[in-house]
Amino acid sequence: MSSHQSKNMDKLNQAIAGANDTATEKAFLDDIRQSIDTVDCEIQTLINNRAKLAQQVAAVKKNNTLSITRLPTIAILFFIALSVKRKC
């Protein structure tokens, strides 16, 4: 478990202990949502990096008259790109 996850677990335990404390629960949820946003940005960066590498592969294949596309890969990346809508 990462230190970030550990901190979230600590906050969850605190929220459970003070279940009547709405402010604590809201702060905990805000922290989790921020963590989700951070992960989404990391995913988006990885997808962008992968796309750049795929462009390099396509350029090499084009220069050597090889098949350029792999449709399942393109479909998967398109689906993932649509799922990540946040601006990083």
C-alpha positions in Angstrom: 0.0 0.0 0.0 1.4 3.4 -1.0 1.8 6.2 1.6 -1.0 8.1 -0.1 -3.4 5.1 0.2 -2.3 4.7 3.8 -3.2 8.3 4.5 -6.6 7.8 2.9 -7.2 4.7 5.0 -6.2 6.7 8.1 -8.7 9.4 7.1 -11.4 6.8 6.4 -10.9 5.3 9.9 -11.2 8.8 11.4 -14.3 9.4 9.4 -15.8 6.2 10.6 -14.9 7.0 14.2 -16.6 10.4 13.9 -19.4 9.3 11.6 -21.6 12.1 12.8 -19.0 14.7 11.8 -20.2 15.7 8.4 -17.3 18.1 7.9 -14.8 15.2 8.4 -16.7 13.0 6.0 -16.8 15.8 3.4 -13.1 16.5 3.8 -12.4 12.8 3.4 -14.5 12.6 0.2 -12.8 15.7 -1.1 -9.4 14.1 -0.6 -10.5 10.9 -2.3 -11.8 12.9 -5.3 -8.5 14.8 -5.5 -6.7 11.4 -5.6 -9.0 10.3 -8.4 -8.2 13.4 -10.3 -4.5 12.9 -9.8 -4.8 9.3 -11.1 -6.9 10.4 -14.1 -4.2 12.9 -15.0 -1.5 10.2 -14.8 -3.6 8.0 -17.0 -4.1 10.8 -19.5 -0.3 11.4 -19.6 0.4 7.7 -20.1 -2.1 7.6 -23.0 -0.5 10.6 -24.6 2.9 9.1 -24.3 1.7 5.9 -25.8 0.1 7.7 -28.7 3.4 9.4 -29.4 5.1 6.0 -29.5 2.4 4.6 -31.7 3.0 7.5 -34.2 6.6 6.6 -34.3 5.7 2.9 -35.0 3.3 4.1 -37.8 6.0 6.2 -39.4 8.4 3.3 -39.5 5.8 1.0 -40.9 4.8 3.5 -43.5 8.4 3.9 -44.6 8.7 0.1 -44.9 5.2 -0.4 -46.5 4.0 -2.5 -43.6 0.4 -2.5 -42.2 -0.1 0.6 -40.1 -3.0 0.0 -37.9 -4.1 -2.5 -35.3 -7.8 -1.8 -34.9 -8.3 -3.5 -31.5 -5.6 -1.3 -30.0 -7.0 1.9 -31.6 -10.5 1.0 -30.3 -9.2 0.4 -26.8 -7.3 3.7 -26.7 -10.3 5.6 -28.1 -12.5 4.2 -25.3 -10.0 5.1 -22.6 -9.5 8.6 -24.0 -13.3 9.2 -23.9 -13.3 7.9 -20.3 -10.8 10.5 -19.1 -12.5 13.9 -19.5 -10.6 16.0 -17.0 -8.1 18.6 -18.0 -4.7 18.1 -16.5 
